[in-house]
Amino acid sequence: MKNKIILTSKRLNLRLFKKSDLEKIYQMSQEEGIKKWLPDQYYQNKEEAAEVIDFLINNYQDLSPQERPFVLGIELKESKDLIGHIGLSPVDELVEVGYAVEEKYQGAGYATEAVKEFSSWAQKELNLEAIWGIVEKENFASAKVLKKAGYSLAKSKGKMDKGYYCFV
């Protein structure tokens, strides 16, 4: 699976991370939206970002999103620029979709396109019964992405409290 594109959509490639993505991953981790909505993806330094990339790359050997994260880079098909990431992670006994797009590319529908394509692929290829989208209630943009990608508001599961929306 090394350096392979997993799937494509109209404007995007969803592909495996590679070590050469370090600079871009670190740079994106410094954006305000990441710090606010995905604080565990804010990296103190490039060494920390490199450890995370190595961890994600190692997870490609055994695709088990119920046990460990499976995360791909979101790349513009035309320019091959890395603009974000999308993945599946275990939450309680569930599998959650997570995503982020670089601030300068937000508002163009890239996150929705990636979530729609990736979720459809993951349900078929990984035989997942359900994929959850869990967002803080104040994160209106992320909730809008899930709705546009075909997710529906659901009752919360597991440890999710009233501060979150759960989509399935």
Summary of the structure (lengths in Angstrom):
residues: 168
radius of gyration: 14.9
end to end distance: 28.4
largest distance: 41.0
contacts: 493
relative contact order: 0.15
helix: 38%
strand: 26%
